């Protein structure tokens, strides 16, 4: 009598000998998508920080280039406009 009241076991074996794929529980699927979204958001945050840092450096590079150009012009002025300076020695003798 006990045998008749229980459900028979569900066999997951398909006729070709493989097992039926089981879907993971909903909590596992939600957690996997949460990880994917977290990784994508982190990558976006790192990329935006890198872009911000590069944009902040643009004025620094411009000022450094202007200072280098002014230093070069000053050295040309000191040598009387000759480049390379007479004698091929740098810096020129005073």
C-alpha positions as semicolon CSV with decimal commas, in nm:
position;residue;x (nm);y (nm);z (nm)
1;X;0,000;0,000;0,000
2;X;0,286;0,239;0,080
3;X;0,424;0,183;-0,270
4;X;0,109;0,312;-0,437
5;X;0,100;0,647;-0,252
6;X;0,451;0,762;-0,346
7;X;0,538;0,927;-0,674
8;X;0,774;0,733;-0,897
9;X;1,119;0,888;-0,939
10;X;1,164;1,119;-1,234
11;X;1,425;0,982;-1,470
12;X;1,635;1,254;-1,626
13;X;1,796;1,023;-1,882
14;X;1,701;1,095;-2,242
15;X;1,662;0,816;-2,500
16;X;2,001;0,898;-2,660
17;X;2,178;0,834;-2,328
18;X;2,238;1,193;-2,225
19;X;2,090;1,366;-1,924
20;X;1,834;1,645;-1,947
21;X;1,998;1,978;-1,861
22;X;1,863;2,128;-1,542
23;X;1,807;2,500;-1,509
24;X;1,964;2,651;-1,200
25;X;1,731;2,797;-0,939
26;X;1,605;3,153;-0,987
27;X;1,822;3,285;-0,703
28;X;2,134;3,153;-0,875
29;X;2,036;3,311;-1,207
30;X;1,965;3,647;-1,039
31;X;2,299;3,632;-0,859
32;X;2,483;3,555;-1,185
33;X;2,321;3,854;-1,359
34;X;2,403;4,074;-1,059
35;X;2,769;3,976;-1,092
36;X;2,766;4,051;-1,467
37;X;2,610;4,394;-1,405
38;X;2,858;4,466;-1,125
39;X;3,156;4,380;-1,348
40;X;3,019;4,594;-1,633
41;X;2,958;4,889;-1,399
42;X;3,309;4,854;-1,255
43;X;3,463;4,850;-1,603
44;X;3,265;5,160;-1,697
45;X;3,377;5,338;-1,379
46;X;3,743;5,254;-1,442
47;X;3,717;5,369;-1,804
48;X;3,554;5,696;-1,704
49;X;3,823;5,756;-1,441
50;X;4,096;5,693;-1,700
51;X;3,931;5,938;-1,940
52;X;3,896;6,198;-1,665
53;X;4,265;6,157;-1,574
54;X;4,370;6,195;-1,940
55;X;4,159;6,509;-1,978
56;X;4,308;6,656;-1,660
57;X;4,659;6,602;-1,801
58;X;4,595;6,798;-2,123
59;X;4,653;7,143;-1,967
60;X;4,962;7,012;-1,786
61;X;5,109;6,889;-2,116
62;X;5,030;7,220;-2,287
63;X;5,202;7,421;-2,010
64;X;5,504;7,188;-2,013
65;X;5,530;7,225;-2,392
66;X;5,508;7,604;-2,365
67;X;5,783;7,609;-2,102
68;X;6,005;7,386;-2,316
69;X;5,947;7,607;-2,621
70;X;6,030;7,920;-2,420
71;X;6,347;7,758;-2,286
72;X;6,448;7,665;-2,641
73;X;6,381;8,020;-2,765
74;X;6,583;8,160;-2,473
75;X;6,878;7,937;-2,566
76;X;6,849;8,052;-2,929
77;X;6,853;8,412;-2,809
78;X;7,164;8,343;-2,599
79;X;7,348;8,195;-2,899
80;X;7,250;8,477;-3,129
81;X;6,999;8,270;-3,327
82;X;7,248;8,003;-3,438
83;X;7,140;7,643;-3,417
84;X;7,336;7,434;-3,346
85;X;7,556;7,677;-3,158
86;X;7,904;7,755;-3,282
87;X;8,149;7,478;-3,207
88;X;7,873;7,218;-3,178
89;X;7,887;7,231;-2,799
90;X;7,573;7,247;-2,588
91;X;7,525;7,445;-2,373
92;X;7,736;7,714;-2,536
93;X;8,021;7,869;-2,343
94;X;7,938;8,206;-2,196
